[in-house]
Amino acid sequence: MAVVTVSVPSELKRTMESFAEINWSAVARQAFARKVSDLEFLREMRRDSKLTEADAIRLGRKVNAALAKKYGG
């Protein structure tokens, strides 16, 4: 298994240490795996998409406006 070093703010490290029963390496591995899976999914969606960048921006703005209206933003 490869080794990856992760830096976290001191305050977060102190809080993590208060949960000694947690395997933080396992938590990090799960988070990395989930993020890689999400990115691979997005890569596949983009590869098969016929949308242009302008189309995607326009659609994103519509979604943002609809969410702002729905949630009072």
Secondary structure, 3 states (H helix, E strand, C coil): CCCCCCCCCHHHHHHHHCCCCCCHHHHHHHHHHHHHHHHHHHHHHHHHCCCCHHHHHHHHHHHHHHHHHHHCC
